[in-house]
Amino acid sequence: MQPFECPSVAYLAEQLRDRGVHFMQSTVEGCTDTSAFGRRHLQIRSEDGTHAVLAARAVVLAVGPYLKRVGRLFGVEFPVINEAHAKVHQRVDATKVQIG
């Protein structure tokens, strides 16, 4: 499932677009820090192959299990370990459950 296919994410994205936010799916190729202006410059490549540099005061890394790998692009080593987990779900007939 793509992020904007999830109804709750699609709703939030629509609200943000109404407020002028532009979403761009891209690949971060690197990051440089210019402390004189307190901004980070992200070197990105968009889906169509064009390159751009974006300046930002803060960068949000919402990359899930790729945090360690993406952190290295920024020169940061995050002390994280990824673990595999399993979840089990069992449907129960509530009419046959006795409480107490």
For each residue, the residues with C-beta under 8 A, 3 or more apart:
1: 5 6
2: 5
3: 6 9 13
4: 9 10 13
5: 1 2 9 10
6: 1 3 9 10
7: 10 11
8: 11 12
9: 3 4 5 6 12 13
10: 4 5 6 7 13 14
11: 7 8 14 15
12: 8 9 15 16
13: 3 4 9 10 16 17 23
14: 10 11 17 18
15: 11 12 18 19
16: 12 13 19 21 23
17: 13 14 20 21 22 23
18: 14 15
19: 15 16
20: 17
21: 16 17
22: 17
23: 13 16 17
24: 44 46
25: 46 47
26: 44 45 46 47 52
27: 44 45 46
28: 31 42 43 44 70 73
29: 43 44 45 51 73
30: 42 43 73
31: 28 40 41 42 43 59 73 74 75
32: 40 41 43
33: 40 41 75
34: 37 39 40 41
35: 38
36:
37: 34 55
38: 35 57
39: 34 55 56 57
40: 31 32 33 34 55 56 57 58 59 74
41: 31 32 33 34 53 54 55
42: 28 30 31 53 54 55 56 59
43: 28 29 30 31 32 51 52 53
44: 24 26 27 28 29 51 52 53 54
45: 26 27 29 49 50 51
46: 24 25 26 27 49 50 51 52
47: 25 26
48:
49: 45 46
50: 45 46
51: 29 43 44 45 46
52: 26 43 44 46
53: 41 42 43 44
54: 41 42 44
55: 37 39 40 41 42
56: 39 40 42 59
57: 38 39 40
58: 40
59: 31 40 42 56 74
60:
61: 67 70 71 74
62:
63: 66 67 69 70
64: 67
65: 82
66: 63 69 70
67: 61 63 64 70 71 78 80
68: 71 72 77 78 80 82
69: 63 66 72 73
70: 28 61 63 66 67 73 74
71: 61 67 68 74 76 77 78
72: 68 69 75 76 77
73: 28 29 30 31 69 70
74: 31 40 59 61 70 71
75: 31 33 72
76: 71 72
77: 68 71 72
78: 67 68 71
79:
80: 67 68
81:
82: 65 68
83:
84:
85:
86:
87:
88:
89:
90:
91:
92: 96 97
93: 96 97
94: 97
95:
96: 92 93
97: 92 93 94
98:
99:
100:
